[in-house]
Amino acid sequence: MIELRDLRSCCAPLTRAPLSTGNAESLAASLKALADPARLRILSMIAAHADGESCVCDLTGPLDLSQPTVSHHLRVLTEAGFLEREKRGTWAYYRIVDEAIESVAHLLGR
């Protein structure tokens, strides 16, 4: 299966050419990771954060979700390639992978 970051370089936007089966499966898996209101809010909150990164402790209160639930959503977004994770002491900090967001936007664009 093609990595999300590689979709942009290999594939034309779906409005210009039909996607192959493999590329459609990769894009669908990526979109599935995004298709959750809490995950979309997490991406938005991280992108809007002053340093462009956040830890679970920054997200639980505003989302009104428990730490394990927020951690689950962060893991899904990280595994899908939308976030990078950096461990610092006892905390993990998450940053958006701009290329991943741009790849999805490219594939959905005209």
PyMOL commands that set and color helices and strands:
alter all, ss='L'
color gray80, all
select helices_A, chain A and resi 4-10+21-34+37-48+56-63+67-79+98-108
alter helices_A, ss='H'
color red, helices_A
select strands_A, chain A and resi 53-55+83-88+91-96
alter strands_A, ss='S'
color yellow, strands_A
deselect
rebuild
show_as cartoon
